[in-house]
Amino acid sequence: MLRLKRFKIEALLKFREDRYISLERPIIVDNVTFDSIKSQKNKIKVSFIVEAYSEEEAKKSARMLLDSLCAAFLLNTNIPMEVDDINIAEVQEPRVTKTGKTVIIEVHETMRLKDEISLELTIKEACLKDIIREAKRIKKLDERLLRFLRWYSRALLEDDPIDKFAHLWIALEIWAEYKSYKKGKGGEKVKMKNTLICECGFNEVDADEMYITRSKLFHSGVYTEAIERLP
């Protein structure tokens, strides 16, 4: 008979260098610990316990929570992030740490880095509680929405304009399928043009040109038009 095991998950969530989240101190919300990494300001460490029958099942559960957290952070702070690393280890004794303090709100401040303006968002416990609550809600939504947000976040994290365009288009494809634009008659071009018109406010001509740009990039490697259209 399979025995339910406990696994300690430690993961790094990565931001852009010029747009990131920091914590004044370690914060624990619903048994999830968030902590800044002093040597890498564009990352935070997240740790929590997962109960599962196998390590593979624990990894799947952990990944779902981490992806939901990334989506919740994006929706609450407009700062994208991605899972940079995950470590997992089975634990024999559960360790639950609680905090009785509640701190007020998030504080925005700007700082200068390498002659460029960057945004640092300092998050405190009250805001993290909202993010955890949002992440739990997101986990229950259609899996396609989580996948859409993951690709959209990747686009926002990208500096390279071609990769940004490609990631945005993949996100749009997932959104089109979720919103049922891909059902019914008509080819792929017609359906994606309809998505651009209905969801992004494009007119017929601009939607047609955007799809042509997408096709040139994905099928022929022609990227100059994608760079011009990205803004």
MONORUR-V86336 format. One record per backbone hydrogen bond with DSSP energy under -1.0 kcal/mol. NH is the residue of the N-H (numbers start at 0). CO is the residue of the C=O. If there is no record, write none. Layout:
nh=NH co=CO
nh=NH co=CO
//
This chain:
nh=4 co=51
nh=6 co=49
nh=7 co=88
nh=8 co=47
nh=9 co=86
nh=10 co=45
nh=11 co=84
nh=12 co=43
nh=13 co=81
nh=14 co=41
nh=19 co=118
nh=21 co=120
nh=26 co=33
nh=28 co=31
nh=31 co=28
nh=32 co=46
nh=33 co=26
nh=34 co=44
nh=36 co=42
nh=39 co=36
nh=42 co=39
nh=43 co=12
nh=44 co=34
nh=45 co=10
nh=46 co=32
nh=47 co=8
nh=49 co=6
nh=51 co=4
nh=57 co=53
nh=58 co=54
nh=59 co=55
nh=60 co=56
nh=61 co=57
nh=62 co=58
nh=63 co=59
nh=64 co=60
nh=65 co=61
nh=66 co=62
nh=67 co=63
nh=68 co=64
nh=69 co=65
nh=70 co=66
nh=71 co=67
nh=72 co=68
nh=73 co=69
nh=74 co=70
nh=75 co=71
nh=76 co=72
nh=77 co=73
nh=81 co=13
nh=83 co=11
nh=84 co=11
nh=86 co=9
nh=88 co=7
nh=90 co=5
nh=106 co=121
nh=108 co=119
nh=110 co=117
nh=112 co=115
nh=115 co=112
nh=117 co=110
nh=118 co=17
nh=119 co=108
nh=120 co=19
nh=121 co=106
nh=122 co=21
nh=127 co=123
nh=128 co=124
nh=129 co=125
nh=130 co=126
nh=131 co=127
nh=132 co=128
nh=133 co=129
nh=134 co=130
nh=135 co=131
nh=136 co=132
nh=137 co=133
nh=138 co=134
nh=140 co=137
nh=144 co=141
nh=145 co=141
nh=146 co=142
nh=147 co=143
nh=148 co=144
nh=149 co=145
nh=150 co=146
nh=151 co=147
nh=152 co=148
nh=153 co=149
nh=154 co=150
nh=155 co=151
nh=156 co=152
nh=163 co=159
nh=164 co=160
nh=165 co=161
nh=166 co=162
nh=167 co=163
nh=168 co=164
nh=169 co=165
nh=170 co=166
nh=171 co=167
nh=172 co=168
nh=173 co=169
nh=174 co=170
nh=175 co=171
nh=176 co=172
nh=177 co=173
nh=178 co=174
nh=179 co=176
nh=180 co=175
nh=182 co=179
nh=190 co=186
nh=191 co=187
nh=192 co=188
nh=193 co=189
nh=194 co=190
nh=195 co=191
nh=196 co=192
nh=197 co=193
nh=198 co=194
nh=199 co=195
nh=201 co=195
nh=206 co=202
nh=207 co=203
nh=208 co=204
nh=209 co=205
nh=210 co=206
nh=211 co=207
nh=212 co=208
nh=213 co=209
nh=214 co=210
nh=215 co=211
nh=216 co=212
nh=217 co=213
nh=218 co=214
nh=219 co=215
nh=221 co=215
nh=226 co=222
nh=227 co=223
nh=228 co=224
nh=229 co=225
//
